[in-house]
Amino acid sequence: MCTCISFTAKSHYFGRNLDLNYSYEESIAVMPRRYKLRFRNGRELEKHAAMIGMAFVLDGYPLYYDAVNEYGLAMAGLNFPENSFFEKPEETPDRDLVAPFEFIPWILSQCRDRKEAEKLLRRVTLAEISFSEKLPIAPLHWMLSDKTGSTVIEPLRDGLHVYDNPIGVMTNNPPFDYQLLHLAQYRNVTPGERAPSFAADVDLPRFCAGMGGIGLPGDLSSPSRFVRAAFAKLNSICGDSEESAVSQFFHILSSVEMPRGCCRLEDGSYDITVYSSCMNQDTGMYYVKTYDNSQIAAVSLQRENLDGTALSRFSVPVPQQMQMLN
């Protein structure tokens, strides 16, 4: 259960809620240009685009959940169970076998924008290759964004589907084409006020503000979060400052976050919004807040040595930070 959005104010922003019932103690990881990338198809990159994102680092390798590269191309993987399908790893000369866990660095290390990425995608076969025996393949689909818009990438049984995403929002199941069609059911919802139309001869009073939004779904299912996040994002207004835009971005994500206890799973555990991220695609600044610490932390890609060879890692402060006023 996750939600991903792109958002344009004075700068361009991309980020997500990670909704899970557990955490891998992920950290913000900066991959410099000369970190040696070895892909399972045998290709090695000695030099590539630098990137920053949230990752579970295992054996020195960053398993990115979401990231943005130095050119402003951003990408996130979201849960897509029972729909995602990965091919058997059979090599052919006209295809690039890519494991799902390395898909984000495969794209972000080589591409400056969506146009370059979509050209690369024509050769990609997402293969049934796990990181290790102890770490199974995650059933994912991905959203890719640059300053021009967003793309959704879904590996289905009938092939790799690549959709233009005019809404700039993605959640989980069902597939993206359904989510867009489902959105049409809410075409009459408005952030303003509507004239009463229940019956021509009945005068129904407006007794509070916000009644134009009656009909928006309030549950935590993927289609409902898609609708609610799209409504919040597409109607959002913020100032020109970085602080205003970042604050607004997190408010949009907060409209679909998971409070502990509200989404119980079959094993008795609960999904929560483990973290929320916001990336400034123009500056490479990565902002994050967690379930247990609502204060925003930030790491700058540009403050790191981008010509280095080693990962830089930053743990997000866990305890809630409160400012006493008396």
C-alpha positions in Angstrom: 0.0 0.0 0.0 1.7 3.2 -1.2 1.0 6.5 -2.9 3.3 8.4 -5.3 2.8 11.9 -6.6 4.6 14.5 -8.8 3.9 18.2 -8.1 4.9 21.4 -9.8 5.2 24.7 -7.9 8.1 27.1 -8.6 10.2 23.9 -8.7 9.3 20.3 -9.6 8.7 17.8 -6.8 8.3 14.0 -6.6 7.8 11.7 -3.7 5.7 9.1 -2.0 4.2 7.5 1.1 5.7 4.1 1.9 2.8 2.1 3.5 3.9 -1.2 5.1 3.6 -3.2 8.2 7.4 -3.4 8.7 10.6 -1.5 8.1 14.0 -2.6 6.8 15.7 0.3 8.7 16.0 2.1 5.4 18.2 5.2 5.0 18.8 8.0 2.6 21.6 6.8 0.2 23.6 9.0 -2.1 25.2 7.1 -5.0 28.0 9.1 -6.6 29.0 9.0 -10.3 31.9 6.6 -9.8 30.1 4.0 -7.6 30.6 0.9 -9.6 27.3 -0.5 -10.7 27.2 -4.2 -11.6 23.9 -5.4 -13.1 22.8 -9.0 -13.2 22.9 -9.0 -17.0 26.6 -8.7 -16.8 26.8 -5.0 -17.7 29.0 -2.8 -15.5 29.0 1.0 -15.3 32.2 2.7 -14.0 30.6 6.1 -14.3 27.0 7.2 -14.5 24.5 9.8 -13.2 24.6 10.4 -9.4 21.4 9.8 -7.5 19.8 10.2 -4.0 16.9 8.3 -2.5 15.6 6.0 0.2 17.1 2.6 0.2 17.7 -0.6 2.1 21.4 -1.1 1.8 22.4 -4.7 1.8 26.0 -6.0 1.2 26.9 -2.5 0.1 24.2 -2.3 -2.6 21.3 0.2 -2.3 17.9 -1.3 -2.9 16.2 1.9 -3.8 12.5 2.4 -3.0 12.5 5.8 -4.6 15.3 8.2 -5.9 16.1 11.2 -8.1 19.2 11.6 -10.2 21.3 14.7 -10.7 19.4 15.6 -13.9 16.0 15.6 -12.1 14.7 12.3 -13.3 12.8 10.6 -10.4 11.4 7.1 -9.9 9.6 5.1 -7.3 8.5 1.5 -7.0 5.1 0.7 -5.4 3.5 -2.6 -4.4 1.6 -4.3 -7.2 0.7 -7.8 -5.9 -1.1 -10.4 -8.0 -0.6 -8.2 -11.1 3.1 -7.8 -11.6 4.7 -10.5 -13.7 8.4 -11.0 -14.3 9.8 -13.0 -17.2 12.0 -16.0 -17.0 15.6 -14.8 -17.4 16.3 -15.9 -20.9 18.9 -13.7 -22.7 18.2 -12.5 -26.2 20.5 -10.1 -28.2 17.9 -7.4 -28.6 16.7 -7.3 -25.0 18.2 -6.1 -21.7 17.4 -8.4 -18.8 16.9 -6.3 -15.7 16.1 -7.5 -12.2 13.3 -5.7 -10.4 15.5 -4.7 -7.5 18.0 -2.9 -9.9 15.4 -1.3 -12.1 15.6 2.1 -10.5 19.4 2.4 -10.8 19.2 0.9 -14.3 17.1 3.8 -15.4 18.4 6.7 -13.3 22.1 5.9 -13.9 21.7 6.1 -17.7 18.9 8.6 -18.4 18.5 12.4 -18.1 14.8 12.5 -18.8 11.6 10.5 -19.6 12.3 10.6 -23.3 15.7 8.8 -22.8 14.1 6.4 -20.3 11.3 5.4 -22.6 13.8 4.7 -25.3 15.7 2.4 -22.9 12.4 0.8 -21.8 11.8 -0.6 -25.4 14.7 -3.0 -24.8 14.0 -3.9 -21.1 12.8 -7.3 -20.0 12.0 -7.3 -16.3 13.3 -10.7 -15.3 12.4 -13.1 -12.4 15.7 -12.5 -10.6 15.9 -11.9 -6.8 18.6 -10.1 -5.0 19.3 -13.3 -2.9 17.6 -16.4 -1.7 16.7 -14.7 1.6 15.2 -11.6 -0.2 12.4 -12.6 -2.6 11.3 -10.6 -5.5 8.9 -7.7 -4.6 5.8 -7.4 -6.8 6.2 -3.9 -8.0 5.2 -1.3 -10.6 6.9 2.1 -11.0 6.3 5.7 -11.6 8.9 7.8 -13.5 8.8 11.6 -13.6 10.8 14.5 -15.0 10.0 18.2 -15.4 7.6 17.4 -18.3 5.4 14.9 -16.7 5.0 11.3 -15.5 5.1 7.7 -16.8 3.7 4.5 -15.2 5.5 1.2 -15.9 3.6 -2.0 -15.2 5.0 -5.5 -15.9 1.9 -7.5 -16.6 1.5 -11.1 -17.9 1.0 -9.8 -21.5 4.1 -7.7 -21.4 5.5 -4.4 -20.1 2.9 -1.7 -20.2 4.1 1.9 -20.3 1.5 4.6 -19.8 1.6 8.4 -19.9 0.3 9.6 -16.6 -1.6 12.9 -17.0 -2.6 13.0 -13.3 0.8 12.6 -11.8 -0.5 10.1 -9.1 0.0 6.4 -8.7 -1.1 4.0 -6.0 -1.3 0.1 -6.1 -3.8 -2.4 -7.6 -5.6 -2.5 -9.9 -3.6 -1.5 -13.0 -3.2 2.1 -14.0 -5.7 2.1 -16.9 -8.5 1.2 -14.5 -7.4 3.9 -12.0 -7.8 6.6 -14.7 -11.2 5.2 -15.8 -12.4 5.0 -12.1 -11.4 8.7 -11.6 -14.1 9.7 -14.1 -16.8 8.7 -11.5 -15.8 11.8 -9.5 -15.9 14.3 -12.3 -18.5 16.5 -10.5 -16.5 16.9 -7.3 -15.2 20.4 -6.8 -13.2 22.3 -4.2 -15.7 25.1 -4.5 -19.5 25.2 -4.0 -22.2 23.8 -6.4 -25.7 25.0 -6.8 -28.2 22.5 -5.4 -29.5 20.1 -8.1 -31.3 17.5 -6.0 -34.7 18.6 -7.3 -35.9 21.8 -9.0 -38.5 22.6 -6.4 -36.4 21.7 -3.3 -34.2 24.3 -1.7 -31.5 22.5 0.3 -29.3 24.8 2.4 -25.5 24.8 2.5 -24.7 24.3 6.2 -20.9 24.3 6.1 -17.9 24.9 3.8 -16.4 22.1 1.8 -19.6 20.5 0.6 -18.4 20.5 -3.0 -16.1 17.6 -2.0 -19.0 15.4 -0.9 -18.6 12.1 -2.7 -14.8 11.9 -2.4 -13.9 8.4 -1.0 -12.6 8.2 2.5 -11.3 4.7 2.8 -7.7 3.5 2.5 -8.1 1.2 -0.6 -5.8 1.9 -3.6 -8.5 3.3 -5.9 -9.8 5.6 -3.2 -6.4 6.9 -2.3 -5.8 7.5 -6.0 -8.9 9.7 -6.3 -8.2 11.5 -3.0 -4.6 12.2 -3.8 -5.4 13.3 -7.3 -8.1 15.7 -6.0 -5.7 17.2 -3.3 -2.8 17.4 -5.7 -4.6 18.9 -8.7 -6.3 21.5 -6.6 -3.4 22.5 -4.4 -2.1 26.1 -4.2 1.1 27.1 -2.5 3.5 30.0 -2.4 6.8 30.4 -4.3 9.1 29.5 -1.4 10.7 26.1 -1.0 9.3 25.9 2.5 5.7 26.5 1.2 6.0 23.9 -1.6 7.6 21.2 0.5 5.0 21.8 3.2 2.2 21.6 0.7 3.7 18.4 -0.8 3.6 16.7 2.6 0.1 17.9 3.2 -1.0 16.2 0.0 0.6 13.0 1.0 -1.0 13.3 4.5 -4.4 13.2 2.9 -3.8 9.5 2.1 -1.6 8.4 4.9 -2.2 5.3 7.1 -2.7 5.7 10.8 -1.8 2.6 12.8 -4.9 0.5 13.5 -6.9 1.6 10.5 -5.6 -1.0 7.9 -5.4 -4.4 9.6 -3.8 -7.2 7.6 -4.6 -10.9 7.6 -1.8 -11.7 10.0 -3.1 -9.2 12.5 -0.4 -6.5 11.8 -1.2 -3.0 10.5 0.0 -1.0 7.6 1.3 2.4 8.5 2.9 5.2 6.6 6.5 4.2 7.4 7.8 7.4 5.8 6.9 10.1 3.4 9.4 11.6 1.0 9.6 14.7 -1.2 12.4 15.3 -3.7 13.1 18.6 -5.4 13.9 17.5 -8.9 15.6 20.8 -9.7 18.0 20.9 -6.8 18.5 17.3 -5.7 17.2 18.0 -2.2 15.6 14.9 -0.5 13.1 15.6 2.3 11.6 13.0 4.5 9.4 12.5 7.6 8.6 9.2 9.3 5.6 7.8 11.2 7.3 8.4 14.5 8.9 11.7 13.7 6.9 14.3 11.8 9.7 16.8 11.7 11.1 17.1 8.2 14.7 16.0 7.7 16.7 16.8 4.5 19.8 15.7 2.6 21.3 17.5 -0.3 22.7 15.6 -3.2 24.8 18.6 -4.2 26.5 18.8 -0.9 28.1 15.3 -1.4 31.2 14.5 -3.5 29.4 13.4 -6.6 32.7 12.1 -8.2 33.3 9.7 -5.3 33.2 5.9 -5.4 31.4 5.1 -2.1 27.8 5.4 -1.0 26.9 8.0 1.6 24.1 7.0 4.0 22.0 9.1 6.3 19.7 7.6 8.9 16.5 9.4 9.5 16.0 10.6 13.2 13.5 8.2 14.8 12.3 9.8 18.0 9.6 12.5 17.7 11.0 15.9 18.1 8.9 18.5 19.9 9.6 22.1 20.6 8.5 23.2 24.1 7.1 26.7 24.2 7.0 27.4 27.9 
